[in-house]
């Protein structure tokens, strides 16, 4: 089930009518950002209807005290809130004393466009103030990809058929609140407000952790194409707020253009003592350079980014729009320039989930960034986790693990666990394995074995130590088991021997041992340093890892020829997702948690996540049996679910299923499949759309240091084209149903294998 109201366009997201019930969802869909900060598509003018006002800054967060009914040892002290920050877009309009507010006035026409090719948001509307009196506006805004602290607005307005006084109030407002704060608490306290003619600067700090942010604004008003009008604003300020208010006598049918420039500077990037001055100077420079120059920079920057990351789908406009929307939002969220930042599950589009990273980054996002952004950006994603290794060791220690065992957090800002649902915080430990897998995936892709000696092996050792303690010996099975876990399928909690977790942990122990051996051969001095730092007893610990990994219990059902999601899974009443009535879906919004936990329904790929990671460990017959058993029981109520199924369905030649799942992953938010887009976009799962096209329909794999392609396209697609950064080469890949063209456009010679045939480029 989906909720389709946007027009289909290859390069734009377009809403062509006003429906206040859809507005909060559109605020998410039309969000803009630049990796440093982001802004929901709130209106510049006041809006009294339902809205989630949201402006967010990378790295700035608030440790809100955990609220649970019954405290358990090991619970994190806080839940990290992505902080709603300064409202920099605000411009109030009053025409003849009447507020411009789309919730209160009759809307005659409305259009909103997200121009993904050029990186800006455009909106036009007309409202009736009284009979025969119409206020119309065209608004463009963007957050600069080149000038990370700058946002710019051009607000054109006109009084149609009448003249009247228009009061205009550009402002900056730090008196904001988080949608998800406990007890409606506000998280900012004001430090200073400076206001003068046509400018203002305000500065605030968070009530905990002392992040400081300064915001500055400049603005100008033009009539037609002439010089800026002289303005004599009334300047005023209060705690956390500053404004200029001025009134013009607007002439009938004359176009006025207000340009507003804002600069946002945070102590995450700059010294606290220089924030006000820096913000003020940047805003001033933006005004001097002007909107036209800033927009030109924006268009050129996006052109260069699309040059590398665009995916072309020939013959399917909906699919084309979907993939570009996902690439656009991923690029706005993370640019890879700062190893302290990561890819939050909602990016800069909402507050749900908190934290700046989940296991989604390693499992789903890394392949996109490796191929489209290259080695340095991908390495930064891994170094982010290396920098948090000590915190991961502390997280494990809080749960009773010793000897340098590392448990990476489910949700974090600074490496410390800040997620407070026990069945996830304590039990969804497979996330540890995804971080080890990302190291393997990166090294396999780039051939960068030096990374292991520099950073990777330390992380792998901490993770292996954790698994070695988390398994326990079962006398009755005479094998090592893992009890009380939650797999990727969060509709099953506290299960024993989740196949995916056991298999992943077994592999981690083996891979850590292999990497130890490799570093011993290639960089003995580094190994000595690492072992001393970690107090690693090589002979003893490697022997234990081998003993455990060779005797791990992996549940299977011989009759069906499948692996079991976990022990006892077949004891559940076996039903198919297609048998669920539409009015009961999604079940997470209609069923009790107790009913969900007792059902056989699967939220997302669990067993099949393992088959995706370790495809080469299994035959296609094994994949087919497991896919045909588990997919029909999967309700795909996680945004991370459809993409894995696309890759596997395509490899099995199940093209109808692959295409159905592709539309679901690529248009998950555009068509609001899960009825939750108003809370923000599913940023991390958007990388799954890239996986679906490149690994699914393009059949791209890395084996033995070489790229393989086994393309299988949906019947009505004429072709797909994309670029791949691979090792030291950039390839342009164009795949059709009957012919394929692969061109090396820069870098070293490279061999690719297409349908088993080796081609040298």
C-alpha positions in Angstrom: 0.0 0.0 0.0 1.3 3.4 -0.8 0.3 7.0 -0.8 1.1 8.5 -4.2 0.6 12.3 -4.7 3.8 13.5 -6.3 4.2 14.1 -10.0 6.7 11.9 -11.8 9.7 13.7 -13.2 13.2 12.4 -13.8 15.0 15.3 -12.1 12.4 16.9 -9.8 10.1 16.0 -6.9 6.8 18.0 -7.6 3.7 18.6 -5.4 1.2 20.5 -7.5 -1.7 21.0 -5.1 -2.2 22.1 -1.5 -3.3 19.5 1.0 -2.5 20.4 4.6 -2.9 16.7 5.6 0.2 15.9 3.4 2.2 18.9 4.5 4.3 17.3 7.3 5.2 14.5 4.9 6.2 17.0 2.3 8.3 18.8 4.8 10.4 15.6 5.0 10.4 14.9 1.3 11.5 18.3 0.2 14.3 18.7 2.8 17.6 20.2 1.8 21.1 19.9 3.3 24.8 19.8 2.6 26.4 17.3 4.9 27.1 20.0 7.5 23.5 21.1 8.2 20.0 20.5 6.9 16.5 22.0 6.9 13.1 20.5 6.6 10.8 22.1 4.0 9.0 24.3 6.5 7.6 27.5 5.1 9.5 30.8 5.5 6.3 32.6 6.5 4.4 31.6 9.6 2.3 28.5 9.4 -0.2 27.7 12.2 -1.1 24.2 10.8 0.5 20.9 11.7 4.2 21.1 11.1 7.5 19.7 12.3 9.8 22.7 12.3 13.3 21.3 11.9 16.8 22.7 11.3 19.7 20.4 12.2 23.5 20.7 12.4 25.9 17.8 12.0 27.6 16.7 15.2 25.5 18.8 17.6 23.3 16.7 19.9 21.7 16.5 23.3 22.0 13.7 25.8 18.4 13.6 27.0 18.0 11.5 30.1 16.6 8.0 29.4 13.0 7.6 30.3 12.0 4.0 31.1 9.4 2.6 33.4 11.8 0.1 35.1 15.5 0.7 35.2 17.8 -2.3 34.4 21.5 -2.5 35.0 23.4 -1.7 31.8 20.8 0.8 30.4 22.4 3.8 28.8 22.1 6.9 30.9 20.8 9.0 28.0 19.2 8.9 24.6 21.1 11.1 22.1 18.7 13.6 20.5 19.4 15.0 17.1 18.9 18.7 18.0 16.4 21.0 16.4 18.5 24.1 16.0 18.1 27.8 15.0 15.2 28.6 12.7 17.1 30.7 10.1 14.5 30.7 7.3 11.9 32.7 9.1 10.2 35.7 7.3 6.8 36.9 8.5 4.5 38.8 6.1 1.5 40.9 7.1 -0.5 42.5 4.2 -2.7 45.3 5.4 -2.5 43.8 8.9 -3.4 40.3 7.8 -0.9 37.5 8.4 0.2 35.3 5.5 -0.5 31.9 6.8 -1.5 29.1 4.5 -3.4 27.3 7.3 -5.7 30.3 7.7 -6.2 31.7 4.2 -7.8 30.3 1.1 -5.1 28.8 -1.1 -5.8 29.4 -4.8 -2.8 27.5 -6.2 0.3 25.8 -4.8 3.3 24.1 -6.2 6.5 22.8 -4.6 9.5 21.5 -6.5 12.7 19.9 -5.3 15.2 20.4 -8.1 17.6 17.5 -7.6 19.8 18.3 -10.6 20.7 21.8 -9.4 20.1 21.4 -5.6 17.4 23.8 -4.6 13.8 24.0 -3.3 11.2 26.1 -5.2 7.7 26.9 -4.1 4.9 29.1 -5.6 1.5 29.9 -4.2 -1.4 32.3 -4.3 -3.7 33.0 -1.4 -6.9 35.1 -1.2 -6.8 37.8 1.5 -10.3 39.1 0.7 -12.5 39.1 -2.3 -10.4 40.3 -5.3 -7.2 40.6 -3.1 -4.6 38.0 -3.9 -1.1 37.6 -2.5 1.2 35.5 -4.7 4.8 34.3 -4.1 7.6 32.4 -5.6 10.2 31.2 -3.2 13.6 29.6 -3.9 16.0 28.4 -1.2 19.1 26.2 -0.9 21.8 25.3 1.5 25.2 25.8 -0.2 27.2 22.7 -1.0 30.3 24.9 -1.5 29.9 27.2 1.5 29.0 24.8 4.2 27.6 27.4 6.6 25.4 29.3 4.2 21.7 29.1 3.4 20.1 31.5 0.9 16.5 32.5 0.2 14.9 34.5 -2.6 11.3 35.4 -1.8 9.4 37.1 -4.7 5.9 38.3 -3.9 3.2 40.4 -5.6 -0.1 41.9 -4.6 -2.4 41.1 -7.5 -4.8 43.9 -8.4 -4.5 46.0 -5.2 -1.9 48.1 -3.3 -1.4 47.8 0.4 1.1 48.2 3.2 3.2 45.0 3.7 5.0 44.4 6.9 8.0 42.1 6.5 9.9 40.6 9.4 13.1 38.6 8.7 14.2 36.9 11.9 16.4 34.3 13.6 14.9 32.1 16.3 16.7 29.8 18.7 13.6 29.4 20.9 12.9 26.1 19.4 12.0 22.7 20.8 12.4 19.1 19.8 9.4 17.2 18.7 10.5 14.2 20.9 11.8 16.0 24.0 10.8 14.7 27.4 8.2 16.9 29.2 8.5 19.5 26.3 11.9 20.6 27.6 13.8 23.0 25.5 17.5 22.3 24.9 19.0 25.7 24.2 19.9 28.7 26.3 20.7 32.1 24.8 24.2 33.7 25.1 23.8 36.8 23.0 21.7 38.7 20.5 23.1 41.5 18.3 20.7 43.3 16.0 21.3 46.2 13.7 19.9 47.6 10.4 19.4 44.7 7.9 21.4 42.3 10.0 21.3 40.2 13.2 23.5 37.6 15.0 22.4 35.3 17.8 24.3 32.8 19.7 23.1 29.9 22.0 24.5 26.9 23.8 23.1 23.5 24.6 22.0 23.0 28.2 24.3 19.9 28.3 27.7 19.4 26.6 28.0 23.1 25.9 27.8 23.0 22.1 27.6 26.6 20.9 26.0 27.8 17.7 25.9 31.3 16.2 23.5 32.3 13.4 23.8 35.5 11.4 21.5 37.0 8.8 21.6 39.7 6.1 18.8 40.7 3.8 17.9 43.1 1.0 14.6 44.0 -0.8 14.3 44.9 -4.4 11.4 46.2 -6.5 11.5 44.8 -10.0 15.1 44.7 -11.4 16.2 48.0 -9.8 18.6 48.8 -7.0 17.9 47.6 -3.4 15.3 49.6 -1.7 16.4 51.8 1.3 14.9 50.2 4.4 14.5 51.6 7.9 13.7 48.6 10.0 12.7 48.5 13.7 15.3 46.3 15.3 14.3 44.1 18.3 15.6 41.1 20.2 14.8 39.0 23.2 16.4 35.9 24.6 17.4 33.5 21.7 15.6 35.7 19.1 16.4 38.7 16.9 14.4 40.4 14.2 14.1 43.4 11.8 10.6 44.6 11.1 9.8 47.1 8.3 6.8 48.1 6.2 6.7 49.0 2.6 3.8 50.5 0.6 3.5 47.7 -2.0 2.2 48.7 -5.4 -0.4 46.6 -7.2 1.0 44.0 -9.6 4.6 44.9 -8.9 7.1 42.1 -8.1 9.2 42.5 -4.9 12.2 40.3 -4.2 13.5 39.8 -0.7 16.9 38.0 -0.5 17.8 36.6 2.9 21.3 35.1 3.6 22.0 33.1 6.8 25.3 31.7 8.1 25.3 29.0 10.8 28.6 28.3 12.7 29.0 25.7 15.4 31.6 24.8 18.0 31.8 21.4 16.4 33.8 23.0 13.7 35.1 26.4 15.0 36.4 27.9 18.2 33.6 29.2 20.5 35.1 32.6 20.9 35.1 33.3 17.1 31.6 31.9 16.2 29.7 35.2 16.2 32.4 37.1 14.2 32.7 34.2 11.7 29.0 33.8 11.2 28.6 37.6 10.8 31.4 37.7 8.2 30.2 34.8 6.2 26.6 36.1 6.0 28.0 39.5 5.0 30.2 37.9 2.3 27.2 35.9 1.0 25.1 39.1 0.7 28.0 40.9 -1.1 28.4 38.0 -3.6 24.7 37.8 -4.1 22.1 35.2 -4.7 22.9 34.7 -8.4 26.6 33.9 -7.7 25.7 31.5 -4.8 23.1 29.7 -7.0 25.6 29.4 -9.8 28.1 27.8 -7.4 25.4 25.4 -6.2 24.4 24.3 -9.7 28.1 23.7 -10.7 28.8 21.8 -7.5 25.8 19.5 -8.0 26.7 19.0 -11.6 30.1 17.7 -10.6 28.5 15.4 -8.0 26.0 14.0 -10.4 28.7 13.4 -12.9 30.1 10.7 -10.6 27.0 9.4 -8.8 24.1 9.5 -11.2 22.3 6.3 -12.2 20.4 6.4 -15.5 17.4 4.1 -15.9 16.1 4.0 -19.5 12.4 3.3 -20.0 10.9 3.8 -16.5 10.4 7.4 -15.2 9.1 6.3 -11.8 12.2 4.1 -11.2 14.4 6.9 -12.5 12.9 9.5 -10.2 13.2 7.1 -7.2 16.9 6.4 -7.6 17.8 10.0 -8.1 15.8 11.1 -5.1 17.7 8.5 -3.0 21.2 9.5 -4.3 20.3 13.2 -3.8 19.3 12.7 -0.2 22.4 10.6 0.6 24.7 13.2 -0.9 23.0 16.0 1.1 23.4 13.9 4.3 27.0 12.8 4.1 29.9 14.2 2.0 32.7 12.3 3.7 34.8 15.4 4.5 34.8 14.9 8.3 35.5 11.5 9.8 33.7 12.6 13.0 30.3 12.7 11.2 28.3 9.8 10.0 25.0 8.9 8.3 22.0 9.3 10.6 19.0 7.2 9.9 16.9 10.3 9.3 19.8 12.5 8.1 18.8 16.1 8.4 15.1 15.4 7.8 13.6 14.6 11.2 14.4 13.6 14.8 13.2 10.0 15.1 15.7 7.4 16.2 18.2 9.9 17.5 21.9 9.2 17.2 24.2 9.8 14.2 24.8 6.2 13.2 23.4 2.7 13.3 24.7 -0.5 11.7 22.9 0.7 8.6 26.0 2.7 7.7 28.3 -0.4 7.5 25.8 -2.9 6.1 24.0 -0.7 3.5 25.7 2.7 3.0 29.3 1.8 2.6 28.9 0.1 -0.9 27.3 3.3 -2.3 30.0 5.6 -0.9 32.8 3.2 -2.0 31.6 3.2 -5.6 30.4 6.7 -6.0 32.7 8.8 -3.7 35.8 6.7 -3.6 38.4 5.4 -1.2 39.0 8.4 1.0 35.3 8.9 1.9 34.8 5.2 2.5 37.9 5.0 4.7 36.5 7.9 6.8 33.4 5.8 7.5 35.6 3.0 8.8 37.9 5.4 10.8 34.8 6.7 12.5 34.4 3.3 14.2 38.1 3.0 14.9 38.0 6.3 16.7 35.2 4.8 18.9 36.9 1.6 19.7 37.7 2.5 23.3 34.1 3.5 23.9 33.0 0.1 22.4 35.2 -1.6 24.9 33.6 0.5 27.7 30.1 -0.4 26.4 31.0 -4.1 26.6 32.5 -3.7 30.1 29.2 -2.1 31.3 27.5 -5.4 30.3 30.1 -7.6 32.1 32.5 -8.4 29.3 36.2 -8.2 30.0 39.7 -8.3 28.4 39.2 -5.6 25.8 36.0 -7.2 24.3 34.3 -4.5 22.2 30.6 -4.1 21.7 29.8 -1.3 19.2 26.6 0.6 20.1 23.2 0.2 18.4 22.8 4.0 18.4 25.5 6.6 19.1 26.9 10.0 18.7 30.3 9.7 20.3 30.8 5.9 20.5 28.8 5.5 23.7 25.6 3.5 23.6 22.5 5.7 23.9 19.6 3.4 22.9 17.2 2.4 25.6 15.1 -0.5 24.4 16.5 -3.6 26.2 15.7 -6.1 23.5 17.8 -4.0 21.1 20.4 -2.4 23.3 21.4 -5.7 24.9 20.4 -8.2 22.3 20.7 -6.9 18.8 24.4 -7.5 18.9 24.7 -8.6 15.3 25.6 -4.9 14.7 29.1 -5.8 15.9 29.5 -8.2 13.0 28.3 -5.6 10.4 31.2 -3.4 11.5 33.7 -6.3 10.9 32.0 -7.1 7.6 32.5 -3.4 6.5 36.2 -3.7 7.0 36.3 -6.9 5.0 34.1 -5.3 2.3 36.3 -2.2 2.1 39.6 -4.2 1.9 38.1 -6.6 -0.7 36.9 -3.6 -2.8 40.0 -1.4 -2.7 42.7 -4.0 -2.1 43.8 -1.7 0.8 45.3 -4.3 3.1 47.4 -1.6 4.7 44.2 -0.5 6.4 44.3 -3.6 8.6 47.7 -2.8 10.1 46.8 0.9 10.5 43.3 0.6 12.0 41.3 -2.5 11.1 42.9 -5.3 13.0 42.5 -3.6 16.4 38.7 -3.3 15.7 38.5 -6.9 14.6 40.3 -8.1 17.7 37.9 -6.2 20.0 34.9 -7.6 18.2 36.3 -11.2 18.1 37.0 -11.0 21.9 33.4 -10.0 22.4 32.0 -13.0 20.4 34.4 -15.4 22.1 32.8 -14.4 25.5 29.2 -14.2 24.1 29.1 -17.8 22.9 28.7 -20.5 25.6 29.3 -24.2 25.5 26.1 -26.3 25.4 26.6 -29.7 27.0 23.4 -31.1 25.5 24.3 -30.0 21.9 28.1 -30.4 22.4 28.4 -27.1 20.4 28.8 -23.4 21.1 25.5 -21.6 21.3 24.4 -18.0 21.6 21.4 -17.3 23.8 19.1 -14.3 24.3 19.6 -12.3 21.1 17.6 -10.3 18.6 18.4 -10.7 15.0 17.8 -8.2 12.2 14.2 -9.3 12.4 13.1 -7.1 15.4 9.7 -8.8 15.4 11.5 -11.6 17.3 13.2 -10.7 20.6 15.2 -12.7 23.1 15.6 -15.7 20.9 18.3 -18.5 21.1 20.7 -19.3 18.2 19.6 -16.7 15.7 21.2 -18.3 12.6 22.4 -14.9 11.2 24.0 -13.8 14.4 25.7 -17.1 15.0 26.9 -17.4 11.4 28.2 -13.8 11.4 29.9 -14.2 14.8 31.6 -17.4 13.6 32.8 -15.7 10.5 34.1 -12.7 12.5 36.3 -15.0 14.6 37.7 -16.6 11.5 38.2 -13.3 9.7 40.0 -11.7 12.7 42.4 -14.7 12.9 43.0 -14.4 9.1 43.8 -10.7 9.4 46.1 -11.3 12.3 48.0 -13.7 10.2 48.1 -11.3 7.2 49.4 -8.4 9.4 52.0 -10.7 10.9 53.3 -11.4 7.4 53.1 -7.9 6.0 53.7 -5.6 9.0 55.3 -7.4 11.9 56.2 -4.1 13.6 52.6 -3.0 13.5 51.4 -6.3 14.9 53.8 -6.0 17.8 52.4 -2.5 18.5 48.8 -3.6 18.2 49.3 -6.7 20.4 51.0 -4.7 23.1 48.3 -2.0 23.1 45.5 -4.6 23.3 47.5 -6.9 25.7 46.7 -9.6 23.2 47.9 -13.1 24.1 48.1 -14.4 20.5 48.6 -18.1 21.0 45.9 -18.5 23.7 43.3 -16.2 22.1 43.7 -17.4 18.5 43.4 -21.0 19.7 40.2 -20.2 21.6 38.7 -18.4 18.5 39.5 -21.4 16.4 38.0 -23.8 18.9 34.7 -21.8 19.1 34.4 -21.1 15.4 34.8 -24.7 14.4 32.0 -25.8 16.7 29.2 -23.2 16.4 25.7 -24.4 16.4 23.8 -23.3 13.3 20.1 -24.4 13.3 18.8 -26.0 10.2 15.7 -28.0 9.0 16.8 -31.0 7.0 13.2 -31.7 5.7 12.8 -28.3 4.2 16.4 -27.9 3.3 16.6 -24.5 4.9 18.5 -22.8 7.7 16.3 -21.8 10.6 15.9 -18.2 11.5 16.3 -19.3 15.1 15.6 -22.3 17.2 11.9 -22.9 17.4 10.9 -20.8 14.5 8.9 -23.6 12.9 6.9 -23.9 16.1 5.1 -20.7 15.2 1.9 -20.8 13.2 3.1 -20.5 9.6 1.2 -17.8 7.6 2.1 -15.8 4.6 2.3 -12.0 4.5 -0.1 -11.9 1.6 -2.8 -13.4 3.8 -2.7 -10.3 6.1 -5.7 -8.0 5.5 -4.7 -4.5 4.2 -6.4 -2.8 7.1 -4.0 -4.6 9.5 -0.9 -3.4 7.7 1.7 -2.3 8.7 1.3 -4.7 11.6 3.5 -2.5 13.8 0.8 0.1 13.8 -2.2 -2.3 14.2 -1.1 -5.3 16.3 0.0 -5.5 19.9 3.7 -6.2 20.4 2.8 -9.5 22.1 0.9 -10.6 19.0 3.8 -9.6 16.7 6.4 -11.5 18.7 4.4 -14.7 18.7 3.8 -14.5 14.9 6.0 -15.9 12.2 6.1 -12.6 10.4 9.5 -11.1 9.6 10.2 -7.4 9.7 13.2 -7.5 7.3 15.9 -9.8 5.8 17.3 -11.9 8.7 18.4 -15.3 7.3 18.5 -13.6 3.9 20.8 -10.8 5.3 23.3 -13.6 5.9 22.9 -15.0 2.4 23.4 -11.4 1.1 26.7 -10.9 3.0 28.0 -14.4 2.4 26.5 -15.1 -1.0 29.7 -17.0 -2.1 29.4 -19.4 0.8 26.1 -20.9 -0.5 24.9 -22.4 -3.8 22.1 -20.7 -5.7 19.9 -23.8 -4.9 20.4 -23.1 -1.2 19.6 -19.4 -1.7 16.5 -20.3 -3.7 15.1 -22.6 -1.1 15.7 -20.1 1.7 14.4 -17.1 -0.3 11.2 -19.0 -1.3 10.6 -19.9 2.3 11.4 -16.6 4.1 10.4 -13.8 1.7 6.7 -14.7 1.7 6.7 -14.5 5.5 8.4 -11.0 5.4 6.2 -7.9 5.8 9.0 -5.5 4.8 8.2 -3.1 7.5 11.8 -2.0 7.9 13.1 0.4 5.3 16.2 -1.8 5.1 14.3 -4.9 3.9 13.4 -4.6 0.2 16.9 -3.9 -1.2 18.4 -7.2 0.0 15.5 -9.0 -1.6 16.0 -7.2 -4.9 19.6 -8.3 -5.1 18.7 -11.9 -4.4 15.5 -12.1 -6.5 17.4 -10.7 -9.5 20.3 -13.2 -9.0 17.6 -16.0 -9.0 15.9 -14.6 -12.1 12.7 -13.7 -10.2 12.4 -10.4 -12.0 8.8 -9.6 -11.1 9.6 -9.9 -7.4 12.9 -8.0 -7.9 11.0 -5.1 -9.6 8.2 -5.0 -7.0 10.8 -4.8 -4.3 12.8 -2.2 -6.2 9.9 0.1 -6.4 9.3 -0.4 -2.8 12.9 0.5 -1.8 13.4 3.4 -4.3 10.0 5.0 -3.6 9.6 4.0 0.0 9.4 7.6 1.1 8.1 9.2 -2.1 5.1 7.0 -1.9 5.1 6.6 1.9 4.8 2.8 1.9 5.2 2.6 5.7 3.0 5.6 6.5 5.7 7.4 8.5 7.3 9.8 6.1 6.1 12.8 8.2 8.7 11.8 10.8 11.6 12.1 8.4 13.1 10.2 5.5 14.8 6.8 5.7 18.2 8.0 4.7 20.3 5.0 5.4 18.0 2.6 3.5 18.3 4.9 0.4 21.7 3.4 -0.2 19.8 0.1 -0.6 18.3 1.6 -3.8 21.8 1.9 -5.2 22.5 -1.7 -4.2 19.3 -2.8 -5.9 20.3 -1.3 -9.3 24.0 -1.9 -9.3 24.3 -5.2 -7.4 20.7 -6.4 -8.2 19.9 -5.6 -11.8 23.6 -4.8 -12.8 24.8 -8.0 -11.0 28.0 -6.3 -9.9 30.2 -8.3 -7.5 33.8 -8.1 -6.4 35.6 -11.5 -6.5 39.4 -12.1 -6.4 40.1 -8.4 -6.8 38.1 -8.1 -10.0 34.7 -6.6 -10.9 32.0 -9.1 -12.2 28.8 -8.1 -13.9 25.9 -10.5 -14.5 23.1 -8.0 -15.6 19.4 -9.0 -15.5 17.1 -6.1 -16.2 13.4 -5.8 -15.7 11.7 -6.5 -19.0 10.5 -3.0 -19.7 13.8 -1.3 -18.9 15.8 -0.5 -22.0 19.1 -0.1 -20.1 20.9 1.2 -17.0 24.1 3.3 -16.8 26.3 4.3 -13.8 29.9 5.0 -12.9 32.0 3.0 -10.5 35.1 4.0 -8.6 37.0 0.8 -8.3 40.5 0.6 -6.9 42.4 3.2 -9.0 40.0 3.4 -11.9 36.7 5.0 -12.8 34.5 3.0 -15.1 31.4 4.0 -17.0 29.0 1.1 -17.2 26.1 0.9 -19.7 24.1 -2.3 -19.5 21.3 -3.3 -21.9 19.2 -6.5 -22.2 21.3 -7.7 -25.2 24.5 -5.6 -25.2 26.8 -4.1 -22.6 29.3 -1.3 -22.8 32.0 -0.7 -20.2 34.5 2.1 -20.6 37.4 3.1 -18.4 37.4 6.9 -18.2 40.4 7.3 -15.9 42.9 5.5 -13.9 44.8 2.2 -14.1 44.2 -0.7 -16.5 41.5 -3.0 -15.1 39.9 -6.3 -15.9 36.2 -6.9 -15.7 34.2 -10.1 -16.1 30.8 -9.8 -17.9 28.6 -12.9 -18.0 31.8 -14.9 -17.3 33.8 -13.3 -20.1 37.0 -11.4 -19.2 37.5 -8.0 -20.7 40.6 -5.9 -20.3 40.2 -2.2 -20.2 
